[in-house]
């Protein structure tokens, strides 16, 4: 006869079975279901992202709006499924990754849900049948409704940004980092989106007008070579037209700026500095960016551009410099560009400037071919940027934001509301007419110095002290040029240097320049400017030390200027500059990446 289990043993067995079932149930609910759900949703997300990309490249914007809605819904579903994995919050080493994932899913769902509501009516109206006038009326109405809806959805966009800014870059999968998707780039993109909210909200959204809704727009895009520094970032070497219609980007083509220059029919005398130091008989469009104030420079450009017979109307001007182009080349992982000799050159952020200059100057090509390579390179670059993966587009967007902040991209719009907004963001290259304190901007213009600014590094010191009851300011500018003269890329450096300070400052002296010193009250900018021409000795071989130069400017500040507050404005086209400021014996050392206030 079989021996029966005693009651305590049967009780313990039942408890083990119950605990086993409970643990199995918890594992099923807390691990199996969410993991399977996330895997399925991830598969759907990949398909929907692919469909969205296809719609974008096919210019099917109505379908694109639907794809955005579906993508937002899938991200919301993934977030709900991920909530079941909240127990990961207590697992050491995993918590940060889980929280980052939840923040990203939350932000993505909120953003796409918002734009999935705003975009479809606008894009559908743009694609609707009927006459051009009927479509324009429908687009105008849809844009107004979208702007009002965006006002209501603004808290949702801000909540999404809060989630992204909460993310921890230290807890980010290496797999995503290797694909170029970084927390820093996501945070930059999200912050830019929030800063742009005022342009997307209200009954007459500014952004819609900029993007050609409902009236087509066209912008003059100017590529500035920062190796040959000018007041707004560099010599204007090439240009392109950037058209928008109903939110769609049209075809962009690049041409040598001299092609545009030869069509100009208005030939005023060149400004004194241009005429004195450049071998020109009259003012060329390519030399029109003489003012560090972008609206003033654009006024100069328009003065010459509008004399071109049948010149296409433009709604604004965009300036890009060399350093931004370099960052784009890095973002797309380099470029393979064909040359006129049938070879292909691989460009990187490190070699692009030299290779472009070698093609343009070092090969001795005829003038009609010298800059053909630059146009080809820009065409290849724009194709890679616009057809890249999502992670690549996010990197490009982050690079654009950094370039706007660091003055490597400058924007000007004929639309007064748009111009005011971008100027307020510090993205318009505007010299402030009035500041509550002291003001300094050092502007270096490379005149006949070839492309030395690829190598020249500038720094300056500001010193303010009280002498006899007045405020004496001294600005000392230093240059170091390590390049060896080769006569096609680098030569002994020649530059016209200007220092902009509060208007009515009284000039004392300027040393380190030639015999002519400019002391002008620039009433347009409400600034006093002191200028002179600088010649650095050439470094003829590597056994010589780097070439150096120094200019010292002294002046009395006007009474009433609050010297304990100083606004430093960075010249576009310069890489970060070391600046040392001393006010009444208190010294601060900074690296000037963008416009900056200092308080003492």
Buried (B, 14 or more C-beta within 10 A) or exposed (E): EEEEEEEEEEEEEEEEEEEEEEEEEEEEEBBEBBBEBBEBBEEBBEEBBEBBBEBBEEEBBBBBBBBBBBBBBBBBBBBBBBEBBEEBEEEEEBBBBBBBBBBBBBBBBBBBBBBBBBBBBBBBBBBEEEEEEEBBBBBBBBBBBBBBBBBEBBEBBBBBBBBBBBBEEEBBEEEBEEBBBBBEBBBBBBBBBBBBBBBBBEEEBBBBBBBBBBBBBBBBBBBBBBBBBBBBBBBBBBBBBBBBBBBBBEEBEBBBBBEBBEBBEEEEEBBEBBBEBEEEEBBBBBBBBBBBBBBBBBBBBBBBBEBBEEBEEBBBBBBBBBBBBBBBBBBBEBBEBEBEEEEEBEBEBEBBBBBBBBBBBEBEBEEEEBBBBBBBBBBBBBEBBEEBBEBBBBBBBBBBBBBBBBBBBBBBBBBEBBBBBBBEBBBBBBBBEEBEBBBBBBBBBBBEBBBBBBBBBBBBBBBBBEEEEEBBBBBBBBBBBBBBBEEBBBBBBBBBBBBBBBBBBEBEEBEBBEEEBBBEEBEEBBBBBBBBBBBBEBBEEEEEEBBEBEBBBBBBBBEEBEBBBBBBBBBBBBBBBBBBBBBEEEEBEBEBBBBBEBEB
